C-alpha cells in the first residue's frame, strides 16, 4: 500500500516539471562551465539557485497546492536545497564520478566540453551531481518541505494546549 502511494499523480507531475526544469537549468550549468569558464562549483550553484526558485514555485502552486507558504516551510525548503546540494556535489558526485571515469568510454562521453581532464571530470561530476540532487530533492520536498505530517503535528499540539 505504501509503495502505491509513492507512485501517484504527484510523482508524475514531479517528473514532468522536474525534467523540464532539469533540462533548462542543466543546460545553463553546462553553458556556464564549458563556454563561460565558470568553475565546476559555481556553475552548479547558479544552476540550483535558479532551479530552486523555479522548483519552489512549482511545488507550491502545482505539486502541493494545498500547503500555504509559511516561514517554517521556506526554512525547510532552504535546508532541503542546501543539504541535497552538499550531498550531491561534495559526496555523491566525487565518489561516483571518480569510479565512472576509470572507463575510457565514460571519459570519451564526458569530453564534450573539451578533452582536458578538468573539463571531463567537471562534466561527469556535474552530471552525476544533477541526478543525485534530483533524486534526493524529490524525497526532501515530498517528505520534509511539503509533508502533511508537519501540519498534523502542529494541529495536535494546538488541540492539546
PyMOL CGO cylinders between C-alpha atoms (Angstrom):
from pymol import cmd
from pymol.cgo import CYLINDER

trace = [
    CYLINDER, 0.00, 0.00, 0.00, 2.82, 2.44, 0.85, 0.3, 1, 1, 1, 1, 1, 1,
    CYLINDER, 2.82, 2.44, 0.85, 4.60, 1.67, -2.44, 0.3, 1, 1, 1, 1, 1, 1,
    CYLINDER, 4.60, 1.67, -2.44, 1.42, 2.53, -4.36, 0.3, 1, 1, 1, 1, 1, 1,
    CYLINDER, 1.42, 2.53, -4.36, 1.20, 5.85, -2.52, 0.3, 1, 1, 1, 1, 1, 1,
    CYLINDER, 1.20, 5.85, -2.52, 4.72, 6.69, -3.73, 0.3, 1, 1, 1, 1, 1, 1,
    CYLINDER, 4.72, 6.69, -3.73, 3.75, 6.22, -7.39, 0.3, 1, 1, 1, 1, 1, 1,
    CYLINDER, 3.75, 6.22, -7.39, 0.83, 8.61, -7.71, 0.3, 1, 1, 1, 1, 1, 1,
    CYLINDER, 0.83, 8.61, -7.71, -0.17, 11.74, -9.63, 0.3, 1, 1, 1, 1, 1, 1,
    CYLINDER, -0.17, 11.74, -9.63, 2.32, 13.79, -7.61, 0.3, 1, 1, 1, 1, 1, 1,
    CYLINDER, 2.32, 13.79, -7.61, 5.21, 11.68, -8.84, 0.3, 1, 1, 1, 1, 1, 1,
    CYLINDER, 5.21, 11.68, -8.84, 4.08, 12.02, -12.48, 0.3, 1, 1, 1, 1, 1, 1,
    CYLINDER, 4.08, 12.02, -12.48, 3.77, 15.81, -12.17, 0.3, 1, 1, 1, 1, 1, 1,
    CYLINDER, 3.77, 15.81, -12.17, 7.09, 15.92, -10.32, 0.3, 1, 1, 1, 1, 1, 1,
    CYLINDER, 7.09, 15.92, -10.32, 8.75, 14.05, -13.17, 0.3, 1, 1, 1, 1, 1, 1,
    CYLINDER, 8.75, 14.05, -13.17, 7.29, 16.29, -15.90, 0.3, 1, 1, 1, 1, 1, 1,
    CYLINDER, 7.29, 16.29, -15.90, 8.11, 19.53, -14.11, 0.3, 1, 1, 1, 1, 1, 1,
    CYLINDER, 8.11, 19.53, -14.11, 11.41, 18.14, -12.91, 0.3, 1, 1, 1, 1, 1, 1,
    CYLINDER, 11.41, 18.14, -12.91, 12.52, 17.04, -16.38, 0.3, 1, 1, 1, 1, 1, 1,
    CYLINDER, 12.52, 17.04, -16.38, 11.72, 20.45, -17.87, 0.3, 1, 1, 1, 1, 1, 1,
    CYLINDER, 11.72, 20.45, -17.87, 13.46, 22.27, -15.00, 0.3, 1, 1, 1, 1, 1, 1,
    CYLINDER, 13.46, 22.27, -15.00, 16.38, 19.82, -15.21, 0.3, 1, 1, 1, 1, 1, 1,
    CYLINDER, 16.38, 19.82, -15.21, 16.84, 20.33, -18.96, 0.3, 1, 1, 1, 1, 1, 1,
    CYLINDER, 16.84, 20.33, -18.96, 16.73, 24.13, -18.70, 0.3, 1, 1, 1, 1, 1, 1,
    CYLINDER, 16.73, 24.13, -18.70, 18.92, 24.51, -15.62, 0.3, 1, 1, 1, 1, 1, 1,
    CYLINDER, 18.92, 24.51, -15.62, 21.39, 21.76, -16.52, 0.3, 1, 1, 1, 1, 1, 1,
    CYLINDER, 21.39, 21.76, -16.52, 21.86, 23.29, -19.97, 0.3, 1, 1, 1, 1, 1, 1,
    CYLINDER, 21.86, 23.29, -19.97, 22.56, 26.60, -18.23, 0.3, 1, 1, 1, 1, 1, 1,
    CYLINDER, 22.56, 26.60, -18.23, 25.05, 24.90, -15.89, 0.3, 1, 1, 1, 1, 1, 1,
    CYLINDER, 25.05, 24.90, -15.89, 26.98, 23.26, -18.74, 0.3, 1, 1, 1, 1, 1, 1,
    CYLINDER, 26.98, 23.26, -18.74, 26.94, 26.51, -20.74, 0.3, 1, 1, 1, 1, 1, 1,
    CYLINDER, 26.94, 26.51, -20.74, 28.38, 28.40, -17.78, 0.3, 1, 1, 1, 1, 1, 1,
    CYLINDER, 28.38, 28.40, -17.78, 31.04, 25.73, -17.19, 0.3, 1, 1, 1, 1, 1, 1,
    CYLINDER, 31.04, 25.73, -17.19, 32.05, 24.87, -20.76, 0.3, 1, 1, 1, 1, 1, 1,
    CYLINDER, 32.05, 24.87, -20.76, 31.54, 28.19, -22.56, 0.3, 1, 1, 1, 1, 1, 1,
    CYLINDER, 31.54, 28.19, -22.56, 31.76, 30.94, -19.93, 0.3, 1, 1, 1, 1, 1, 1,
    CYLINDER, 31.76, 30.94, -19.93, 34.53, 29.33, -17.85, 0.3, 1, 1, 1, 1, 1, 1,
    CYLINDER, 34.53, 29.33, -17.85, 32.71, 29.20, -14.52, 0.3, 1, 1, 1, 1, 1, 1,
    CYLINDER, 32.71, 29.20, -14.52, 34.17, 26.66, -12.07, 0.3, 1, 1, 1, 1, 1, 1,
    CYLINDER, 34.17, 26.66, -12.07, 32.58, 23.25, -11.54, 0.3, 1, 1, 1, 1, 1, 1,
    CYLINDER, 32.58, 23.25, -11.54, 31.39, 24.52, -8.16, 0.3, 1, 1, 1, 1, 1, 1,
    CYLINDER, 31.39, 24.52, -8.16, 30.00, 27.91, -9.20, 0.3, 1, 1, 1, 1, 1, 1,
    CYLINDER, 30.00, 27.91, -9.20, 28.13, 26.71, -12.33, 0.3, 1, 1, 1, 1, 1, 1,
    CYLINDER, 28.13, 26.71, -12.33, 26.02, 24.22, -10.33, 0.3, 1, 1, 1, 1, 1, 1,
    CYLINDER, 26.02, 24.22, -10.33, 25.46, 26.83, -7.63, 0.3, 1, 1, 1, 1, 1, 1,
    CYLINDER, 25.46, 26.83, -7.63, 23.96, 29.23, -10.20, 0.3, 1, 1, 1, 1, 1, 1,
    CYLINDER, 23.96, 29.23, -10.20, 22.01, 26.32, -11.68, 0.3, 1, 1, 1, 1, 1, 1,
    CYLINDER, 22.01, 26.32, -11.68, 20.49, 25.32, -8.37, 0.3, 1, 1, 1, 1, 1, 1,
    CYLINDER, 20.49, 25.32, -8.37, 19.83, 28.88, -7.25, 0.3, 1, 1, 1, 1, 1, 1,
    CYLINDER, 19.83, 28.88, -7.25, 17.63, 29.48, -10.29, 0.3, 1, 1, 1, 1, 1, 1,
    CYLINDER, 17.63, 29.48, -10.29, 16.37, 25.89, -10.40, 0.3, 1, 1, 1, 1, 1, 1,
    CYLINDER, 16.37, 25.89, -10.40, 15.38, 26.02, -6.73, 0.3, 1, 1, 1, 1, 1, 1,
    CYLINDER, 15.38, 26.02, -6.73, 13.36, 29.17, -7.23, 0.3, 1, 1, 1, 1, 1, 1,
    CYLINDER, 13.36, 29.17, -7.23, 11.55, 27.61, -10.21, 0.3, 1, 1, 1, 1, 1, 1,
    CYLINDER, 11.55, 27.61, -10.21, 11.15, 24.39, -8.27, 0.3, 1, 1, 1, 1, 1, 1,
    CYLINDER, 11.15, 24.39, -8.27, 9.76, 26.02, -5.11, 0.3, 1, 1, 1, 1, 1, 1,
    CYLINDER, 9.76, 26.02, -5.11, 7.15, 27.89, -7.12, 0.3, 1, 1, 1, 1, 1, 1,
    CYLINDER, 7.15, 27.89, -7.12, 6.23, 24.69, -8.98, 0.3, 1, 1, 1, 1, 1, 1,
    CYLINDER, 6.23, 24.69, -8.98, 5.93, 22.68, -5.77, 0.3, 1, 1, 1, 1, 1, 1,
    CYLINDER, 5.93, 22.68, -5.77, 3.99, 25.40, -4.00, 0.3, 1, 1, 1, 1, 1, 1,
    CYLINDER, 3.99, 25.40, -4.00, 1.48, 26.12, -6.76, 0.3, 1, 1, 1, 1, 1, 1,
    CYLINDER, 1.48, 26.12, -6.76, 1.32, 22.93, -8.87, 0.3, 1, 1, 1, 1, 1, 1,
    CYLINDER, 1.32, 22.93, -8.87, 2.55, 19.85, -6.98, 0.3, 1, 1, 1, 1, 1, 1,
    CYLINDER, 2.55, 19.85, -6.98, 1.49, 20.61, -3.41, 0.3, 1, 1, 1, 1, 1, 1,
    CYLINDER, 1.49, 20.61, -3.41, -1.02, 23.48, -3.78, 0.3, 1, 1, 1, 1, 1, 1,
    CYLINDER, -1.02, 23.48, -3.78, -2.91, 22.76, -0.57, 0.3, 1, 1, 1, 1, 1, 1,
    CYLINDER, -2.91, 22.76, -0.57, 0.01, 23.98, 1.51, 0.3, 1, 1, 1, 1, 1, 1,
    CYLINDER, 0.01, 23.98, 1.51, 0.14, 27.65, 2.30, 0.3, 1, 1, 1, 1, 1, 1,
    CYLINDER, 0.14, 27.65, 2.30, 3.53, 29.31, 2.44, 0.3, 1, 1, 1, 1, 1, 1,
    CYLINDER, 3.53, 29.31, 2.44, 4.90, 29.78, 5.92, 0.3, 1, 1, 1, 1, 1, 1,
    CYLINDER, 4.90, 29.78, 5.92, 8.26, 30.93, 7.20, 0.3, 1, 1, 1, 1, 1, 1,
    CYLINDER, 8.26, 30.93, 7.20, 8.79, 27.44, 8.59, 0.3, 1, 1, 1, 1, 1, 1,
    CYLINDER, 8.79, 27.44, 8.59, 8.13, 25.90, 5.17, 0.3, 1, 1, 1, 1, 1, 1,
    CYLINDER, 8.13, 25.90, 5.17, 10.54, 28.33, 3.48, 0.3, 1, 1, 1, 1, 1, 1,
    CYLINDER, 10.54, 28.33, 3.48, 13.19, 27.46, 6.05, 0.3, 1, 1, 1, 1, 1, 1,
    CYLINDER, 13.19, 27.46, 6.05, 12.64, 23.73, 5.45, 0.3, 1, 1, 1, 1, 1, 1,
    CYLINDER, 12.64, 23.73, 5.45, 12.91, 24.37, 1.69, 0.3, 1, 1, 1, 1, 1, 1,
    CYLINDER, 12.91, 24.37, 1.69, 16.24, 26.19, 2.06, 0.3, 1, 1, 1, 1, 1, 1,
    CYLINDER, 16.24, 26.19, 2.06, 17.58, 23.47, 4.36, 0.3, 1, 1, 1, 1, 1, 1,
    CYLINDER, 17.58, 23.47, 4.36, 16.49, 20.77, 1.91, 0.3, 1, 1, 1, 1, 1, 1,
    CYLINDER, 16.49, 20.77, 1.91, 18.13, 22.52, -1.06, 0.3, 1, 1, 1, 1, 1, 1,
    CYLINDER, 18.13, 22.52, -1.06, 21.39, 23.05, 0.84, 0.3, 1, 1, 1, 1, 1, 1,
    CYLINDER, 21.39, 23.05, 0.84, 21.56, 19.50, 2.18, 0.3, 1, 1, 1, 1, 1, 1,
    CYLINDER, 21.56, 19.50, 2.18, 20.74, 18.00, -1.24, 0.3, 1, 1, 1, 1, 1, 1,
    CYLINDER, 20.74, 18.00, -1.24, 23.28, 20.26, -2.96, 0.3, 1, 1, 1, 1, 1, 1,
    CYLINDER, 23.28, 20.26, -2.96, 26.07, 19.47, -0.49, 0.3, 1, 1, 1, 1, 1, 1,
    CYLINDER, 26.07, 19.47, -0.49, 25.41, 15.73, -0.52, 0.3, 1, 1, 1, 1, 1, 1,
    CYLINDER, 25.41, 15.73, -0.52, 25.08, 15.61, -4.31, 0.3, 1, 1, 1, 1, 1, 1,
    CYLINDER, 25.08, 15.61, -4.31, 28.10, 17.69, -5.28, 0.3, 1, 1, 1, 1, 1, 1,
    CYLINDER, 28.10, 17.69, -5.28, 30.50, 17.08, -2.42, 0.3, 1, 1, 1, 1, 1, 1,
    CYLINDER, 30.50, 17.08, -2.42, 29.80, 13.44, -1.55, 0.3, 1, 1, 1, 1, 1, 1,
    CYLINDER, 29.80, 13.44, -1.55, 27.95, 11.53, -4.30, 0.3, 1, 1, 1, 1, 1, 1,
    CYLINDER, 27.95, 11.53, -4.30, 29.44, 13.24, -7.38, 0.3, 1, 1, 1, 1, 1, 1,
    CYLINDER, 29.44, 13.24, -7.38, 33.12, 12.91, -6.41, 0.3, 1, 1, 1, 1, 1, 1,
    CYLINDER, 33.12, 12.91, -6.41, 32.70, 9.27, -5.32, 0.3, 1, 1, 1, 1, 1, 1,
    CYLINDER, 32.70, 9.27, -5.32, 30.66, 8.07, -8.29, 0.3, 1, 1, 1, 1, 1, 1,
    CYLINDER, 30.66, 8.07, -8.29, 32.40, 10.38, -10.75, 0.3, 1, 1, 1, 1, 1, 1,
    CYLINDER, 32.40, 10.38, -10.75, 35.87, 9.09, -9.94, 0.3, 1, 1, 1, 1, 1, 1,
    CYLINDER, 35.87, 9.09, -9.94, 34.65, 5.49, -10.19, 0.3, 1, 1, 1, 1, 1, 1,
    CYLINDER, 34.65, 5.49, -10.19, 32.91, 6.16, -13.52, 0.3, 1, 1, 1, 1, 1, 1,
    CYLINDER, 32.91, 6.16, -13.52, 35.89, 7.98, -15.01, 0.3, 1, 1, 1, 1, 1, 1,
    CYLINDER, 35.89, 7.98, -15.01, 38.00, 4.82, -14.82, 0.3, 1, 1, 1, 1, 1, 1,
    CYLINDER, 38.00, 4.82, -14.82, 36.22, 3.78, -18.02, 0.3, 1, 1, 1, 1, 1, 1,
    CYLINDER, 36.22, 3.78, -18.02, 37.62, 5.14, -21.29, 0.3, 1, 1, 1, 1, 1, 1,
    CYLINDER, 37.62, 5.14, -21.29, 34.11, 5.16, -22.77, 0.3, 1, 1, 1, 1, 1, 1,
    CYLINDER, 34.11, 5.16, -22.77, 32.79, 7.33, -19.93, 0.3, 1, 1, 1, 1, 1, 1,
    CYLINDER, 32.79, 7.33, -19.93, 35.76, 9.70, -20.26, 0.3, 1, 1, 1, 1, 1, 1,
    CYLINDER, 35.76, 9.70, -20.26, 35.08, 9.99, -24.01, 0.3, 1, 1, 1, 1, 1, 1,
    CYLINDER, 35.08, 9.99, -24.01, 31.38, 10.64, -23.39, 0.3, 1, 1, 1, 1, 1, 1,
    CYLINDER, 31.38, 10.64, -23.39, 32.10, 13.50, -20.98, 0.3, 1, 1, 1, 1, 1, 1,
    CYLINDER, 32.10, 13.50, -20.98, 34.69, 15.15, -23.22, 0.3, 1, 1, 1, 1, 1, 1,
    CYLINDER, 34.69, 15.15, -23.22, 32.02, 17.28, -24.94, 0.3, 1, 1, 1, 1, 1, 1,
    CYLINDER, 32.02, 17.28, -24.94, 33.36, 20.45, -23.25, 0.3, 1, 1, 1, 1, 1, 1,
    CYLINDER, 33.36, 20.45, -23.25, 36.97, 19.78, -24.17, 0.3, 1, 1, 1, 1, 1, 1,
    CYLINDER, 36.97, 19.78, -24.17, 39.44, 16.98, -23.71, 0.3, 1, 1, 1, 1, 1, 1,
    CYLINDER, 39.44, 16.98, -23.71, 41.28, 18.30, -20.66, 0.3, 1, 1, 1, 1, 1, 1,
    CYLINDER, 41.28, 18.30, -20.66, 41.00, 16.11, -17.58, 0.3, 1, 1, 1, 1, 1, 1,
    CYLINDER, 41.00, 16.11, -17.58, 39.48, 19.04, -15.66, 0.3, 1, 1, 1, 1, 1, 1,
    CYLINDER, 39.48, 19.04, -15.66, 36.68, 19.51, -18.22, 0.3, 1, 1, 1, 1, 1, 1,
    CYLINDER, 36.68, 19.51, -18.22, 35.92, 15.80, -18.44, 0.3, 1, 1, 1, 1, 1, 1,
    CYLINDER, 35.92, 15.80, -18.44, 35.90, 15.38, -14.68, 0.3, 1, 1, 1, 1, 1, 1,
    CYLINDER, 35.90, 15.38, -14.68, 33.79, 18.52, -14.19, 0.3, 1, 1, 1, 1, 1, 1,
    CYLINDER, 33.79, 18.52, -14.19, 31.20, 17.43, -16.77, 0.3, 1, 1, 1, 1, 1, 1,
    CYLINDER, 31.20, 17.43, -16.77, 30.98, 13.95, -15.27, 0.3, 1, 1, 1, 1, 1, 1,
    CYLINDER, 30.98, 13.95, -15.27, 30.68, 15.15, -11.68, 0.3, 1, 1, 1, 1, 1, 1,
    CYLINDER, 30.68, 15.15, -11.68, 28.13, 17.82, -12.55, 0.3, 1, 1, 1, 1, 1, 1,
    CYLINDER, 28.13, 17.82, -12.55, 26.02, 15.22, -14.38, 0.3, 1, 1, 1, 1, 1, 1,
    CYLINDER, 26.02, 15.22, -14.38, 26.18, 12.71, -11.52, 0.3, 1, 1, 1, 1, 1, 1,
    CYLINDER, 26.18, 12.71, -11.52, 25.50, 15.53, -9.05, 0.3, 1, 1, 1, 1, 1, 1,
    CYLINDER, 25.50, 15.53, -9.05, 22.48, 16.70, -11.03, 0.3, 1, 1, 1, 1, 1, 1,
    CYLINDER, 22.48, 16.70, -11.03, 20.88, 13.25, -10.99, 0.3, 1, 1, 1, 1, 1, 1,
    CYLINDER, 20.88, 13.25, -10.99, 21.71, 12.70, -7.32, 0.3, 1, 1, 1, 1, 1, 1,
    CYLINDER, 21.71, 12.70, -7.32, 20.29, 16.13, -6.48, 0.3, 1, 1, 1, 1, 1, 1,
    CYLINDER, 20.29, 16.13, -6.48, 17.07, 15.45, -8.38, 0.3, 1, 1, 1, 1, 1, 1,
    CYLINDER, 17.07, 15.45, -8.38, 16.51, 12.17, -6.55, 0.3, 1, 1, 1, 1, 1, 1,
    CYLINDER, 16.51, 12.17, -6.55, 17.37, 13.47, -3.09, 0.3, 1, 1, 1, 1, 1, 1,
    CYLINDER, 17.37, 13.47, -3.09, 15.38, 16.66, -3.65, 0.3, 1, 1, 1, 1, 1, 1,
    CYLINDER, 15.38, 16.66, -3.65, 12.21, 14.78, -4.60, 0.3, 1, 1, 1, 1, 1, 1,
    CYLINDER, 12.21, 14.78, -4.60, 12.17, 12.95, -1.29, 0.3, 1, 1, 1, 1, 1, 1,
    CYLINDER, 12.17, 12.95, -1.29, 13.16, 16.08, 0.62, 0.3, 1, 1, 1, 1, 1, 1,
    CYLINDER, 13.16, 16.08, 0.62, 10.40, 18.16, -0.96, 0.3, 1, 1, 1, 1, 1, 1,
    CYLINDER, 10.40, 18.16, -0.96, 7.75, 15.50, -0.58, 0.3, 1, 1, 1, 1, 1, 1,
    CYLINDER, 7.75, 15.50, -0.58, 8.54, 14.27, 2.92, 0.3, 1, 1, 1, 1, 1, 1,
    CYLINDER, 8.54, 14.27, 2.92, 10.26, 17.25, 4.57, 0.3, 1, 1, 1, 1, 1, 1,
    CYLINDER, 10.26, 17.25, 4.57, 9.19, 20.53, 2.97, 0.3, 1, 1, 1, 1, 1, 1,
    CYLINDER, 9.19, 20.53, 2.97, 5.64, 19.85, 1.81, 0.3, 1, 1, 1, 1, 1, 1,
    CYLINDER, 5.64, 19.85, 1.81, 4.75, 16.98, 4.14, 0.3, 1, 1, 1, 1, 1, 1,
    CYLINDER, 4.75, 16.98, 4.14, 1.37, 16.91, 5.81, 0.3, 1, 1, 1, 1, 1, 1,
    CYLINDER, 1.37, 16.91, 5.81, 2.92, 15.36, 8.89, 0.3, 1, 1, 1, 1, 1, 1,
    CYLINDER, 2.92, 15.36, 8.89, 4.21, 18.77, 9.98, 0.3, 1, 1, 1, 1, 1, 1,
    CYLINDER, 4.21, 18.77, 9.98, 0.71, 20.23, 9.76, 0.3, 1, 1, 1, 1, 1, 1,
    CYLINDER, 0.71, 20.23, 9.76, -0.79, 17.28, 11.68, 0.3, 1, 1, 1, 1, 1, 1,
    CYLINDER, -0.79, 17.28, 11.68, 1.77, 17.57, 14.48, 0.3, 1, 1, 1, 1, 1, 1,
    CYLINDER, 1.77, 17.57, 14.48, 1.13, 21.31, 14.75, 0.3, 1, 1, 1, 1, 1, 1,
    CYLINDER, 1.13, 21.31, 14.75, -2.66, 20.77, 14.92, 0.3, 1, 1, 1, 1, 1, 1,
    CYLINDER, -2.66, 20.77, 14.92, -2.22, 18.09, 17.61, 0.3, 1, 1, 1, 1, 1, 1,
    CYLINDER, -2.22, 18.09, 17.61, -0.11, 20.46, 19.72, 0.3, 1, 1, 1, 1, 1, 1,
    CYLINDER, -0.11, 20.46, 19.72, -2.76, 23.19, 19.44, 0.3, 1, 1, 1, 1, 1, 1,
    CYLINDER, -2.76, 23.19, 19.44, -5.54, 20.77, 20.45, 0.3, 1, 1, 1, 1, 1, 1,
    CYLINDER, -5.54, 20.77, 20.45, -3.55, 19.60, 23.47, 0.3, 1, 1, 1, 1, 1, 1,
    CYLINDER, -3.55, 19.60, 23.47, -2.95, 23.14, 24.71, 0.3, 1, 1, 1, 1, 1, 1,
]
cmd.load_cgo(trace, "trace")
